[in-house]
Amino acid sequence: MKFSYTLIKKLAPAVKSKKDLVEKLNEFAFEAVDLNGNSFEAALPANRYSDAASHIGIAREISAIYGKKFESPVFNLKSSNGGAPAKTNFKVLIKDRKLCSRYMGQYFENVKIGISPKWMRDILEECGLRPINNAVDAMNYAMLETGQPLHAFDYDKIAQAQIIVRRAKKGERIVSLDDKNYELNENILVIADAKKPLAIAGIKGGKTAEIGTNTKRIIVEAANFAGANIYRASKSLKLATDASLIFSHNISPVLAEIGLNRAKQLLEEIAGVKAGKAVDVNYAKPGKKVIKFDVEKFKKLIGVDLNAKACASYLEKLGFEIIQNTKYPEAEPRTNSFGIIRGRQVRYGAGKIQNTFFVNVPAWRRDISIFEDLAEEIARLYGYNKLKSQPPKIYIHPSGFEDQIVFKDKIRKVLTGFGFDEVLNYSFIGDDDLSRNPAWKNELLELENPISSQTKYMRPSLAPNLIKNIDSNFRFFDNIKIFEIGKVFYGNAPEKLNLGILIASKKDKQIFFELKGVIENMFKGIGLVDYMMPEPAKGDWVNDFAGNLISSEILKIESEEKTIGYLGRVDYSGAEAVLAEINLDILLELVEEEHEYRPLSKYPSIMRDVSVLVSPAVKVGKMMMFIQQSDLKYIEDVDMIDEYELNGKRSLTFRIIFQAEDHTLKEKEAGDEMEKIKKLLKSKFGAKIR
């Protein structure tokens, strides 16, 4: 908005120069730009138009910045012209009260239309407005001073002396003061008389009731309109004015009275008018907005050690009223920050200001609603540049969600390094999936409004959709290696984060061991060392998920007596497919527990292989578990490295690594351990050593 330095200097004599004014506004209030002559421009925040889109508002700001109390011009409600008030019978009717929250109008007669005084014309021109005549110029000058747009109608041109605030009729037209014709619609608010529109509400006046050289009687309008409606109407008509800019930012209805009284003073001074009837329609007086201010809380928030007196002083200079629970001396007449005389005000005297006090927020400060708003006002007047940079003091809480993200990224890196692709499936399954897994029937979470029977339930496992990916990918590839990380939902238990891994091949028959090796390397990569893969016992929950797998070829994955997942061969015709599913929530807990320093053994290891013939019914996982548990002191690792069938028997080769933490193992020690293992395999599994 454009402002006049001349008028600011008149209202705030403390201002040293226009250059200094612009610099101070930039530092402590708003972005401002110096213009030619006695003009400058300020970019007001959207929530500051109610109090700062006026010269009084800027003068109040700059006075507070200079540390001075703002002396507002006094707008006395009493008329300066003596005699009885002029009489008239004009009426105001508001048909859409939501779009017009207040309409004030006042009748004036004996208007002497002429040229405005030079001081008024100069200030209007400095603000970019063209002087017209003293009546119209008084409206514009009062708007510049108070921030309340006003409009004057020729009373004798208003049909039936009636002003109606209504929505325009479809196709209704109006000719504006600048002789432009506008077609209106039902969403545009107009000020009309009994016959036709007189003005586009909050935007522009019309030619019908224009003030002219023969005007003797006028009605001055000071109203408040819904900001959103004014904004839309302005955009719809492609018509922007100072009034539409101000109204579209939802200024306070209290400004209507302030603006009207200032206009009355100016008209009496420069047009010799006699004031008459004033009406005030559809106005609900706003309640007091009182905010508790805690000085200690302010210090912690802003980081500045200001006492209560300094905080109160800053707020008072901006027009706020400080209230305390103390005994007051006698009250004295008061004026508000716009200078309107209002009743009596109570001051807290010279007593000490308490660290906690209350602040009465002026109605025109619509941007202030909470304690932090008041703290910001004090901080900016104190000076943001004076605030010292300090590192925040906070309590460090253990990260949880972040650990899970890092954990998932580690798993992704390991699996993609083995040539796997990540997939993302829907979180739902259907009736077909339930038929293959009847154990899920009473534990599924059913949707109230599923889009189809195939998306009827929340998935309890990643397996069903991963297996469906086999068909869709076999159309293009002979070998599939995919994984998915996602939430699963089972019964009343909290949702879990699972990892599903699947390998499928049209030709390769050894992918079971490939997937097992991938899992082992993944565990190694994330730091899990202590784990086993035994067969699930009868009644184990792993069996509930066997509907998609061959029941005799399932291994469960466990660590520290906790089952974290399963690995098995998929019941899929025409190709070989294996799948593993792991609970990442449990796995993350186990990995965190194992993050303890364990030095590498400085003694060499010894590796031995043993080949056996066993019945095809013997479970490999069970054999490996017994080998591992046969000697917990020296056996470091057990892996199966070969498998084939020979004369109806199953030939298996295991590689066993021995290592001691306190000495170098001797050949005899390793040999003795191997003999124990061979005897165990013979006695437990009927194995024939090859």
C-alpha positions in Angstrom: 0.0 0.0 0.0 1.0 3.6 -0.7 1.4 6.0 2.2 2.1 9.7 2.7 5.2 10.7 4.7 3.6 14.1 5.2 0.7 12.6 7.1 2.9 10.1 9.0 5.1 13.0 10.2 2.0 14.9 11.3 0.7 11.9 13.3 4.1 10.8 14.7 6.4 13.8 15.1 9.2 11.6 16.4 10.0 10.4 12.9 13.4 11.9 11.9 13.2 11.5 8.1 11.5 9.5 5.4 14.7 7.4 4.9 14.9 6.6 8.6 11.2 5.8 8.6 11.5 3.3 5.8 14.6 1.7 7.4 12.9 1.3 10.8 9.8 -0.2 9.2 11.9 -2.7 7.3 13.8 -3.7 10.5 10.9 -3.8 13.0 7.6 -4.1 11.2 7.0 -4.5 7.5 8.9 -4.5 4.2 8.9 -0.9 3.0 10.2 0.9 -0.1 11.0 4.6 -0.6 9.2 6.3 -3.5 9.6 9.6 -5.2 8.5 12.7 -3.4 6.8 12.3 0.0 5.5 8.8 -0.7 6.6 5.3 0.4 5.1 1.9 0.1 4.6 -0.8 2.7 3.9 -4.5 2.1 1.5 -5.4 4.8 1.1 -9.0 6.0 -2.4 -10.4 5.2 -3.4 -10.4 8.8 -2.4 -6.9 9.5 -4.8 -4.9 7.3 -7.3 -4.3 10.1 -4.8 -2.3 12.2 -2.0 -1.3 9.8 -3.7 -0.4 6.5 -4.0 3.2 7.7 -1.8 6.1 8.5 -2.8 5.9 12.1 -1.8 2.3 12.1 1.7 3.0 10.6 2.1 6.0 12.9 1.3 3.8 15.9 3.9 1.2 14.7 6.7 3.8 14.1 6.0 5.6 17.4 6.4 2.2 19.2 9.6 1.5 17.3 11.0 4.9 18.4 9.9 4.0 22.0 7.4 6.8 22.1 3.8 6.7 23.2 1.4 7.3 20.2 -0.7 10.4 20.6 -3.7 9.7 18.4 -5.9 12.5 17.0 -9.1 12.8 19.0 -12.3 11.9 17.2 -15.0 13.3 19.4 -18.5 11.8 19.0 -20.1 15.2 19.6 -20.7 17.5 16.6 -18.6 20.6 16.4 -21.4 22.6 14.7 -24.0 23.8 17.2 -27.8 23.6 16.9 -30.3 20.8 16.6 -29.3 17.8 14.4 -30.7 17.7 10.9 -33.8 15.5 10.4 -34.5 12.8 7.8 -36.3 9.5 7.5 -33.8 7.4 5.5 -33.8 3.6 6.2 -31.2 0.8 5.8 -32.2 -2.8 5.1 -29.7 -5.7 5.0 -31.0 -8.7 3.1 -27.9 -10.8 3.4 -26.5 -10.4 6.9 -23.7 -12.9 6.5 -22.1 -10.8 3.8 -22.6 -7.5 5.6 -21.7 -7.7 9.3 -22.2 -4.0 10.0 -23.7 -1.1 8.1 -23.5 2.5 9.4 -24.9 5.4 7.6 -25.3 9.1 8.5 -27.3 11.8 6.9 -25.7 15.3 6.3 -27.3 18.4 4.8 -26.2 22.0 3.8 -23.3 20.4 1.9 -21.2 23.0 0.1 -19.4 21.2 -2.7 -16.1 22.8 -3.7 -12.4 22.2 -3.9 -10.6 20.5 -1.0 -7.9 22.3 0.9 -4.4 22.1 -0.5 -3.1 20.0 2.5 -5.8 17.4 1.8 -5.2 17.3 -1.9 -1.4 17.0 -1.4 -1.8 14.0 0.9 -4.3 12.3 -1.5 -1.9 12.7 -4.4 1.0 11.4 -2.3 -1.1 8.2 -1.8 -1.9 7.9 -5.5 -5.5 9.2 -5.3 -7.0 11.9 -7.5 -8.7 14.8 -5.7 -12.3 15.3 -6.9 -14.3 17.6 -4.6 -14.3 18.2 -0.9 -17.1 15.7 -0.1 -15.5 12.8 -2.0 -12.0 13.8 -0.9 -13.1 13.7 2.8 -14.2 10.1 2.3 -10.8 9.1 0.8 -8.8 11.1 3.4 -10.7 9.5 6.3 -10.0 6.0 4.7 -6.3 6.8 4.5 -6.2 8.0 8.1 -8.3 5.3 9.7 -8.2 2.3 7.4 -12.0 2.2 7.0 -13.3 2.6 3.4 -16.2 5.0 3.1 -18.6 6.1 0.4 -21.0 9.1 0.0 -24.3 9.0 -1.9 -26.3 12.0 -3.1 -29.4 11.7 -0.8 -31.8 13.2 -3.4 -30.9 10.6 -5.9 -31.8 7.6 -3.7 -35.2 6.3 -4.5 -37.6 6.3 -1.5 -34.7 7.3 0.8 -34.0 3.6 1.3 -30.7 1.9 1.2 -30.8 -1.9 0.7 -27.8 -4.2 1.0 -28.6 -7.3 -1.2 -27.2 -9.7 -3.7 -27.3 -8.5 -7.3 -29.9 -10.0 -9.6 -28.7 -12.2 -12.5 -27.9 -10.0 -15.5 -28.3 -6.7 -13.5 -26.0 -4.0 -14.7 -24.3 -0.9 -13.1 -22.3 2.0 -14.5 -19.4 2.8 -12.2 -18.1 6.3 -11.2 -15.4 5.9 -14.0 -18.2 5.3 -16.6 -17.5 1.6 -17.0 -20.4 -0.8 -17.4 -20.4 -4.0 -15.4 -22.8 -7.0 -15.6 -23.4 -8.5 -12.2 -24.5 -11.9 -10.9 -26.1 -13.3 -7.7 -22.8 -13.8 -6.0 -22.0 -10.1 -6.0 -23.2 -7.8 -3.1 -24.6 -4.4 -4.0 -25.8 -1.3 -2.3 -29.1 -0.4 -3.9 -32.2 1.8 -3.4 -35.8 0.7 -4.0 -35.2 0.6 -7.8 -31.6 -0.1 -8.8 -28.0 -0.7 -7.6 -26.2 2.4 -6.4 -22.7 0.7 -5.8 -20.9 -2.5 -5.9 -20.5 -3.2 -2.1 -17.0 -2.8 -0.9 -15.5 -2.2 -4.3 -16.8 0.8 -6.4 -19.6 3.4 -6.4 -22.0 3.9 -9.2 -23.1 6.9 -11.3 -26.7 6.8 -10.1 -26.2 8.5 -6.8 -22.8 10.2 -7.6 -21.9 13.4 -5.7 -22.0 16.4 -8.0 -21.7 20.2 -8.0 -25.4 20.5 -7.2 -25.4 18.0 -4.3 -26.9 19.5 -1.1 -27.6 16.4 1.0 -25.6 13.2 1.3 -25.6 9.8 3.1 -22.2 8.6 4.2 -21.7 4.8 4.3 -19.3 3.1 6.7 -19.8 -0.7 6.5 -18.1 -4.0 7.0 -18.3 -6.8 4.4 -17.3 -10.5 4.2 -13.8 -10.5 2.9 -14.0 -13.7 0.8 -17.1 -12.4 -1.0 -15.4 -9.1 -1.8 -12.3 -10.9 -3.0 -14.3 -13.2 -5.3 -16.4 -10.3 -6.7 -13.3 -8.2 -7.4 -11.7 -11.1 -9.3 -15.0 -11.9 -11.1 -15.4 -8.3 -12.3 -11.7 -7.7 -12.8 -12.0 -4.6 -10.7 -9.5 -3.9 -8.0 -9.7 -0.8 -5.7 -8.2 0.3 -2.4 -11.5 -0.5 -0.8 -11.7 -4.0 -2.2 -8.1 -4.7 -1.1 -8.8 -3.6 2.4 -12.2 -5.4 2.7 -10.9 -8.6 1.3 -8.6 -8.9 4.3 -11.4 -9.0 6.8 -11.0 -5.8 8.7 -12.6 -5.3 12.1 -16.2 -4.0 12.2 -15.2 -1.5 14.9 -13.4 0.5 12.3 -16.7 1.5 10.7 -17.6 3.8 13.6 -14.1 5.3 13.7 -14.1 6.0 10.0 -17.5 7.5 10.1 -16.7 9.9 12.9 -13.5 11.0 11.2 -15.5 11.6 8.0 -18.0 13.7 10.0 -15.3 15.9 11.4 -13.8 16.5 8.0 -17.1 17.3 6.4 -18.0 19.8 9.1 -14.5 21.3 8.7 -14.2 21.6 4.9 -17.8 21.4 3.6 -19.8 23.1 6.4 -22.3 20.3 6.7 -24.9 19.8 9.4 -25.0 16.3 10.7 -28.2 14.4 11.0 -29.6 10.9 11.8 -27.1 8.0 12.0 -28.0 4.3 11.8 -26.1 1.3 12.8 -27.5 -2.0 11.5 -26.6 -5.7 12.1 -23.7 -5.0 14.5 -22.8 -7.4 17.3 -20.3 -5.8 19.6 -17.3 -8.0 19.9 -16.4 -9.3 23.4 -13.2 -8.6 25.1 -10.2 -10.7 24.1 -8.0 -11.1 27.1 -4.8 -13.1 27.0 -2.7 -14.1 30.0 0.9 -13.1 29.7 3.6 -15.0 31.6 7.0 -13.2 31.7 8.9 -16.4 32.5 7.3 -18.3 29.7 8.2 -15.4 27.4 11.9 -15.6 28.4 12.0 -19.3 27.7 10.2 -18.9 24.3 12.2 -15.9 23.0 15.4 -16.3 24.9 15.6 -12.6 26.1 15.7 -11.6 29.7 13.1 -8.8 29.8 11.3 -7.9 33.0 7.6 -7.5 33.4 7.7 -3.7 33.2 9.6 -3.8 29.9 7.2 -6.3 28.4 4.2 -4.3 29.4 5.7 -1.1 28.1 6.2 -2.6 24.6 2.6 -3.8 24.5 1.2 -0.5 25.7 3.0 1.4 23.0 1.3 -0.8 20.5 -2.2 0.0 21.9 -2.7 -3.0 24.2 -4.1 -2.5 27.7 -2.4 -4.1 30.7 -4.7 -5.5 33.4 -3.5 -6.6 36.9 -5.1 -7.8 40.1 -4.2 -4.8 42.1 -6.1 -2.0 43.8 -6.6 0.9 41.4 -6.6 4.6 42.1 -9.4 6.7 40.8 -10.3 6.2 37.1 -9.7 8.9 34.5 -11.2 9.6 31.1 -9.7 7.5 28.4 -9.3 7.5 24.6 -8.6 4.4 22.5 -5.6 4.2 20.1 -7.8 5.9 17.4 -8.5 8.8 19.8 -12.2 8.1 20.3 -13.3 9.2 23.8 -14.8 6.1 25.5 -15.9 6.1 29.2 -13.2 5.9 31.8 -10.1 3.8 32.0 -8.4 2.2 35.0 -4.6 2.4 35.3 -2.4 0.2 37.6 -0.5 3.3 38.8 3.1 3.2 39.8 3.0 -0.1 41.5 5.2 -3.0 40.6 4.0 -5.0 37.6 3.5 -8.7 38.3 5.3 -11.4 36.4 1.9 -12.7 35.2 -0.6 -10.2 34.0 -3.5 -10.0 31.5 -3.5 -8.2 28.2 -6.7 -6.7 26.7 -6.4 -7.0 22.9 -7.9 -4.1 20.9 -10.7 -5.2 18.6 -8.8 -4.0 15.6 -5.8 -6.3 16.3 -7.4 -9.4 14.6 -4.0 -11.0 14.2 -3.6 -11.5 18.0 -5.2 -14.5 19.6 -2.7 -16.4 21.7 0.2 -15.8 24.1 2.8 -16.4 21.3 1.4 -13.6 19.2 2.0 -11.2 22.1 5.5 -12.6 22.5 6.2 -12.0 18.9 5.1 -8.3 19.1 7.5 -7.7 22.0 10.4 -9.6 20.2 10.1 -7.6 17.0 10.0 -4.2 18.9 13.0 -5.4 21.0 14.7 -6.2 17.7 15.2 -9.6 16.0 18.8 -8.6 15.2 19.5 -8.3 19.0 18.4 -11.9 19.7 21.4 -14.1 20.3 21.8 -17.4 18.5 21.7 -20.2 21.0 21.6 -24.0 20.4 18.3 -25.4 21.7 18.3 -27.3 24.9 16.3 -30.5 24.4 15.9 -33.9 25.9 17.3 -36.6 23.7 14.8 -39.4 23.3 15.7 -42.8 21.8 14.8 -42.9 18.2 12.3 -45.6 17.2 10.7 -44.9 13.9 14.0 -43.7 12.5 15.7 -47.0 13.4 13.1 -48.9 11.6 13.7 -46.8 8.4 17.5 -47.4 8.6 16.9 -51.1 9.2 14.6 -51.4 6.2 17.2 -49.6 4.0 19.9 -52.1 5.2 17.7 -55.0 4.2 16.9 -53.4 0.8 20.6 -53.0 0.1 21.4 -56.6 0.9 18.6 -58.1 -1.1 19.1 -55.8 -4.1 22.7 -56.8 -4.0 21.7 -60.4 -4.5 19.7 -59.4 -7.6 16.2 -59.1 -6.0 13.6 -56.6 -7.1 11.3 -54.9 -4.6 7.5 -55.2 -5.2 4.6 -53.3 -3.7 1.3 -55.2 -3.5 -2.1 -54.2 -2.2 -2.8 -54.7 1.5 -5.9 -56.8 0.9 -6.7 -60.5 0.1 -9.9 -62.2 -1.1 -12.0 -65.3 -0.6 -9.7 -67.4 -2.8 -6.8 -66.7 -0.5 -8.9 -67.6 2.5 -9.9 -70.9 1.0 -6.2 -72.0 0.8 -5.6 -70.8 4.4 -8.7 -71.9 6.4 -6.8 -71.3 9.7 -7.1 -67.6 9.0 -10.9 -67.6 8.9 -11.6 -66.3 12.4 -8.7 -63.9 12.6 -9.1 -61.8 9.4 -10.1 -58.2 9.5 -12.9 -57.7 7.0 -13.6 -54.4 5.2 -17.0 -52.8 5.6 -17.2 -51.7 1.9 -14.7 -53.8 -0.2 -14.4 -52.8 -3.8 -14.5 -56.5 -4.8 -14.4 -60.0 -3.3 -10.7 -60.2 -4.0 -10.0 -57.2 -1.7 -12.3 -58.2 1.1 -9.8 -58.7 4.0 -6.7 -57.0 5.3 -3.8 -59.2 4.6 -2.5 -61.3 7.5 0.6 -62.3 5.5 2.6 -61.1 2.5 2.7 -64.6 1.0 -0.6 -64.7 -1.0 0.1 -61.6 -3.1 3.8 -62.6 -3.6 2.7 -65.9 -4.9 0.3 -64.1 -7.3 3.3 -62.2 -8.6 4.7 -65.5 -9.9 2.1 -65.8 -12.6 2.3 -62.1 -13.7 6.1 -62.3 -13.9 6.5 -65.7 -15.5 4.9 -64.2 -18.6 8.2 -62.3 -19.2 10.9 -64.1 -17.2 12.0 -67.7 -16.5 13.5 -66.8 -13.1 11.9 -64.5 -10.5 13.6 -63.0 -7.4 11.4 -60.5 -5.5 10.8 -59.2 -2.0 8.3 -57.0 -0.3 8.4 -55.0 3.0 4.9 -54.2 4.3 2.4 -54.2 7.1 0.3 -57.3 7.9 -2.9 -57.5 10.1 -3.9 -60.6 12.0 -6.6 -60.9 14.6 -6.6 -58.4 17.5 -2.8 -58.2 17.5 -1.2 -54.9 16.6 -0.2 -54.5 12.9 3.3 -55.9 12.1 6.0 -55.0 9.7 7.0 -58.1 7.7 9.5 -59.0 5.0 8.5 -61.4 2.3 11.1 -63.0 0.0 10.3 -65.2 -3.0 12.4 -67.0 -5.6 10.8 -68.9 -8.5 12.3 -70.7 -11.4 11.1 -72.7 -14.4 14.3 -74.7 -14.5 16.5 -74.5 -11.4 15.5 -77.0 -8.7 18.0 -75.9 -6.0 16.5 -72.5 -5.2 15.5 -73.6 -1.7 19.1 -73.5 -0.6 19.7 -70.3 -2.6 17.0 -68.6 -0.6 18.3 -70.1 2.7 21.8 -68.7 1.8 20.3 -65.3 1.0 18.6 -65.2 4.4 21.8 -66.2 6.2 23.8 -63.5 4.4 21.1 -61.0 5.1 21.2 -61.8 8.8 24.9 -61.5 8.7 24.6 -58.1 7.0 22.3 -56.7 9.6 24.2 -58.1 12.6 22.1 -61.2 13.7 24.4 -64.1 14.5 22.5 -66.4 16.9 19.6 -68.0 15.0 18.4 -71.5 13.9 16.1 -73.0 11.3 14.4 -76.1 12.8 11.2 -77.8 11.7 8.0 -76.3 13.3 6.5 -78.3 16.1 2.9 -79.4 16.0 0.7 -76.5 17.0 3.3 -73.9 16.1 1.8 -70.7 14.7 4.0 -71.2 11.6 1.7 -74.0 10.5 -1.2 -71.5 10.3 0.6 -70.0 7.3 1.2 -73.4 5.6 -1.8 -73.1 3.2 0.4 -71.6 0.5 3.3 -74.0 1.2 4.1 -77.7 1.1 3.5 -78.7 4.8 6.4 -81.2 4.9 8.9 -78.7 3.6 8.7 -75.8 6.0 11.4 -74.5 8.4 10.8 -71.9 11.0 13.3 -69.2 11.7 14.0 -68.5 15.4 16.5 -66.7 17.6 16.7 -66.5 21.4 13.6 -68.7 21.6 11.6 -66.3 19.5 10.0 -67.3 16.2 10.7 -64.6 13.7 9.5 -66.2 10.5 9.4 -69.2 8.3 10.9 -70.6 5.1 9.3 -73.1 2.8 8.6 -74.5 -0.6 5.5 -73.1 -2.4 2.8 -75.4 -3.5 3.0 -74.3 -7.2 2.6 -76.5 -10.2 4.9 -76.2 -13.3 7.8 -74.6 -11.6 9.9 -74.5 -8.5 9.1 -71.7 -6.0 10.3 -71.0 -2.4 9.2 -68.3 0.0 10.3 -66.8 3.3 8.4 -64.4 5.6 10.1 -62.6 8.5 8.7 -60.4 11.2 10.9 -57.2 11.1 9.6 -55.8 14.4 11.0 -58.8 16.3 14.1 -59.0 14.1 14.9 -55.3 14.9 14.7 -56.0 18.6 17.0 -59.0 18.3 19.5 -57.1 16.2 19.6 -54.2 18.7 20.2 -56.7 21.5 23.2 -58.2 19.6 24.8 -54.9 19.0 27.5 -55.5 21.7 31.2 -55.6 21.0 32.5 -59.1 20.3 36.2 -59.3 19.3 37.1 -61.5 16.4 39.0 -64.6 17.3 42.7 -64.3 16.7 43.0 -68.0 16.3 42.6 -69.8 13.0 39.5 -72.0 12.2 39.4 -75.6 10.9 36.9 -76.7 8.3 35.6 -80.2 7.9 33.1 -81.8 5.5 30.9 -84.8 6.2 28.8 -86.6 3.5 26.0 -88.9 4.5 23.2 -91.0 3.0 19.8 -90.7 4.7 16.2 -91.5 4.0 14.4 -88.9 1.9 12.0 -88.3 4.8 14.8 -86.9 7.0 14.6 -83.1 7.5 17.8 -81.2 6.7 17.1 -78.4 9.2 16.7 -80.9 12.0 20.1 -82.5 11.1 21.8 -79.1 11.0 20.3 -78.1 14.4 21.6 -81.3 16.1 25.1 -80.8 14.5 25.2 -77.2 15.8 24.1 -78.2 19.3 26.4 -81.1 19.6 29.3 -78.8 20.6 28.5 -75.2 21.4 32.1 -74.5 22.4 33.9 -75.1 19.2 31.4 -75.3 16.3 31.2 -71.8 14.7 29.0 -72.6 11.7 27.2 -75.4 9.9 26.1 -75.3 6.2 24.8 -77.8 3.7 26.9 -77.5 0.5 25.6 -80.4 -1.6 22.5 -82.5 -2.1 21.4 -85.2 -4.6 19.6 -88.5 -4.7 21.5 -91.9 -5.0 19.8 -95.3 -5.2 16.7 -94.1 -3.4 18.7 -92.4 -0.7 19.3 -88.7 -0.1 23.0 -87.7 -0.3 23.8 -84.7 1.8 27.1 -82.9 2.4 27.6 -80.6 5.4 30.5 -78.2 6.0 31.4 -77.6 9.6 33.7 -74.9 10.9 35.5 -75.2 14.2 37.1 -72.4 16.0 38.2 -71.7 19.6 38.4 -68.2 21.2 41.3 -69.0 23.5 43.7 -71.2 21.6 44.5 -72.7 18.2 42.6 -75.9 17.7 44.6 -79.0 17.0 43.8 -81.6 14.4 43.1 -84.1 17.1 40.6 -81.8 18.7 38.7 -81.2 15.5 38.9 -84.9 14.7 37.4 -85.9 18.0 34.5 -83.5 17.5 33.9 -84.9 14.0 33.7 -88.4 15.4 31.0 -87.3 17.9 29.0 -85.7 15.1 29.2 -88.9 12.9 28.0 -91.0 15.8 25.1 -88.5 16.5 24.0 -88.6 12.8 24.1 -92.4 12.8 22.1 -92.8 16.0 19.6 -90.0 15.5 18.9 -90.2 11.7 20.2 -93.6 10.6 22.8 -91.9 8.5 25.4 -93.8 6.5 28.7 -92.0 6.4 30.2 -91.9 3.0 
